[in-house]
Each structure stands twice: as structure tokens, then as C-alpha cells.
């Protein structure tokens, strides 16, 4: 009985050594992989910053377009005598001016 147990242990030894070697490699390479992921997360490439800025500009331009449409409707109601629409138009205009100030200047005409 004892001999068969020893034989089984000897036969399993090569299998276990492969598992232990792989585990050792994983333990040794883990800090390097973890550090690489941290650096990757911590750094933002120029193209990623450009994409983010482009998304922000598009959102502001979309908001400005919506405000301009709302302002046109509010002015039309204001001209019909709706004082509440006049007040809303003033507030909308102020928000439009804030957004315009944060947008880059349009390119000059080719004239």
C-alpha cells in the first residue's frame, strides 16, 4: 500500500512541477503587468484628449442650437404680448452668450 502511494506521488511530481513553475511565473510577472495597467490608465494620449475636447465642443454646439430654436419661439410669443415668454427669452439669450464665449472663434471667410 505504502509503495503504491509513493509511486503515485512520484508519477504526479512532473505534473505538479509544471503547475508550480507556472504559478511562480505568474507571481513574478504580476507586478510588471499591474504597473503597466496603472500607467496605461493614468496616462491619456493626445488623441484621447482631442476626442474628448471634440465631444465637449459638439455638446456645447448642440446645446446652443437648441437654445437658438427655443429663443426664436420665445421671441415670437413675446412679440404677441406674453411677458413670461419675454423673461424666458432673456434667460435663454444669457445662456446662449455664455456658451458662445466658450466656443472657439469660427474660421475667417475666404473673402
Secondary structure, DSSP 8 states (H G I E B T S, - for coil): -HHHHHHHHHHHHHHHHHHHHHHHHHHHHHHHHHHHHHHHHH---HHHHHHHHHHHHHHHHHHHHHHHHHHHHHHHHHHTT-HHHHHHHHHHHHHHHHHHHHS--------
